[in-house]
Amino acid sequence: MTEPLFQNRSVLVGLLLGVLGLTRIWAMAATGVAALPHTLAALTVLIPAVLFGVFLRRIWPAAAGLVLVVIIELSLR
């Protein structure tokens, strides 16, 4: 029997990485570093990656999404 979704540590860490990514995106948008297309691109990468990680019950998709958000942020500087 599998354990419930929110008792799985990988799912919780993946969701926390997603929240960290959303915080970075919000900070980029609030400070004016990123324009709307950059913000939407980052959201387009992050949200499906986190959801895919929850579906797989693994950390790596959310971590990869966060890395791509950081790469988008660094490309704007």
Secondary structure, 3 states (H helix, E strand, C coil): CCCCHHHCHHHHHHHHHHHHHHHHHHHHHHHCCCCHHHHHHHHHHHHHHHHHHHHHCCCHHHHHHHHHHHHHHHHCC
